Amino acid sequence: MRLILLGPPGAGKGTQATRLVEKHGIPQLSTGDMLRAAVKAETEVGLKAKAVMDAGELVSDAIVNAIVSERIDEADCAKGFILDGYPRTLAQADAVEEMLAEKGLKLDAVIELVVDDKALVGRIVKRAEEAKAAGEAVRKDDNPEVFDERLREYYKKTAPLTGYYHAKGMRRTVDGMDTIDGVTAQIETVLGSL
């Protein structure tokens, strides 16, 4: 089962990905985690990424695509994977499709968590308050101003993926405003229909 979870920041993609990992035994592939692992392992592409990051620049799509491709080849991805935070752009979506085709693979579904933007701001404020109350560090993006900027960036660059995957007949939607368990149940219903 090869999946992409789509939705704006705060929609609950990470929470649902964790549940899918536990239930289905497939890894969640986060580009940030993959980049750090490739740099630490000093792979060829990891060394390229390190040089770019050390220069204070953003890692190119080509490097990110290569790291994702390497990661998909690892044994724990044989049964599938969940792409988390990737693809973020139409160019990356095309790259994923080409990469998987070269490996004789394809995506099974793109699941979009549909949410209300105003309610998302409430969610992140609540998450920050809960972290403070528990004596935990508050995520720097759990700030309404930072969140608004992330949301604008999402709609500018990533939201077009909904149409891209809809046109390919791969996009499935779930009500991301439901309870966490409710969203999980909706996702499982989608997966059961594949």
N, C-alpha and C positions, 0 to 999 in steps of 0.2 A: 504494500500500500504506500504510494508516493503522493504526499499531500502538500499543499500550500495553504496556510491560514492567512487570510487577508482581513484588514480592518484597520481603522485609525489607532493611534496610540491610546492606550487605556481601555481598548475594547475587550481585553481578556484573552488575547491570543496566547500569551505565555502560560497562563493558568490552564487553558484548554490543551495546549501542547503537552504540558506536564502530565495531564490525565491520559492523553492518548499514548504517551510513552509508556506509562504504567500498565495500561490495559492491553496494548497491542505489541509491546516489546520492540518498537521501532525507535530509532534515535531522533531527537530534535536537533536539527542542524542550524545553529546560530552562526551567522557570518562573523560576528565579533569573536565568538569562542574559537571558530575555525582559524581565523587570522592569528589569534594569540597562540594556538597550538602549533600552527605551521612555523611561526617565528621561533617558538621555543624548540621545536624539533629541528630547526635549521634546514628545512627542506629547500630545494632550489627556489621555489616560488615564495616560501617563507622568508628567505634572505632578501628577495626582491621587495617584498612587502615591508620588511624591517627598514631597508634603506629609504623607502618612500616615507614611512612614518617617522623615522629619525630626522628626516628633512622637514618635518612638520606639514607634509602634504597629505592629501586624501589618496587612499589606495585606489588605483584605477579599476574600472570594470574588468579589464583583462586579467588583472591579478586576482580579483575576487572570484571571477568565473573559474580560473585555474584552481584556486583553493577549494571551491565547491566541488569541482570535478574530481579532484584527488580524494576528497572526503567521501564522495559517493562510491568510490571504488573500494572503500574499506569493508571488511567482512560484516560488520554489524549493520550495514545498509542493505544487505542482500535481500531482506524481507520488506524493505521500504524505509521511508524516512519522512520527516516533517520539515519543510523549509520554513525557517523562522527569520523574518527580517530580510528576506531575499526571495524573489526579485523585488526591487524597489522601483524599477523603471521599466518602460516598454523595451528598451535595449537589453536589459538584463533578462526580461521574460523571453525574448527571442533567443538569447544565449542559452537559457535553461533548456528550451525546446531542442535546440541544435545539439547541445551537450548530451541530453538524454537519448536523442535519436542515434547519435554516434555509438552509444552504449547499448542500443537495442531496447531502450526503456521508454516509458512515457508516464506522464502524471496521471493519477487516477481521479483526482478531484482538486478543485480550488474552493475552499470553504470560506465564505465571507461572513464575518460577524457584523451584522448591521446594527448600528447604535445611533443614539441621539447625542449630538455634539454637546449640547448644554448639560446633559446628564453626565457626560464624561468628565467635565470639569468638576462636578460634584464628587464623582468617584475619586479623582486624584486628590482633591482636598481632603476627603475622608481617609484615603490611604495615608496621606501625610500625617493627619491627626492621630491615626491609629499607631503609626510608627513612633511618633513622639511619645504617646502615652505608654508604649511598651519599652521606651528607652532605646529604641533602635534609631539608626541613622535614617534621615529622610532623603529619599532619592532627589537629586538636584532637578530632575524633570517633573517632580511632584510640586510644581509651582505654577499657578494659573498663567503667568506671563510666558514662562518657558513652554508650557503645554500649548498655549495658543500658537506659538511659533512652530512647534512640532506639527500641530494640526494643519496649519497653512502649508507647510512643506509636504505633508502627506497628500493633501488635495491637489497640490501642484504636480507632484512627481509620481505618487503611487496610486492614487485613486483611478487614473486611467486604466489600470490593470483590470478593474472590474469589467469594463466593456470588452477589453482584449480577451479575457477568459470566457465571458458570456458568449461572444461571437464564435468561440471554439466549442461551445456546448459543455464546458467543464465547470462553470461557476455554479455553486450551490450556495444558498443563503440560509442563515439561521438568525433568530432574533437574539442579538447580543445583549439586549436589555433584560432578558430573562434572568432567573437566578443562575448561579454557577452550575448547579446540578441540572437545571433546565436546559442550559446551553449544551452541556455535555450530552444530555439525552437527545437533543435535536441533532447534534453532530453524529451520534451513533446511529440515528435513524437514516441520516444521509449516507453514512458508510455502509449500512445494511442494504441500501438500494443500488449500490454500485455493481 
